Amino acid sequence: MSNSNPEFELKYNELDMIDVDYYIERARAERATYVANLFRKAFFKTSDKSGKARVSYKLQQSPAH
């Protein structure tokens, strides 16, 4: 049975402790990338002719009260 998980290497800081800050920053970057991709897929559509992105939905702002 093969393991499909990629190899995971621990990162250590200068005190020979696991570098938790590294993993926190890495998770933040991955989450930001994921959210940005969701936003692009939801609100922008790439034109087949020009390759430029355009807004695919009309976003209406509610009137100020």
Beta strands, then each sheet from edge to edge (+ up, - down):
strand 1: 44-46
strand 2: 53-55
sheet 1: 1+ 2-
end
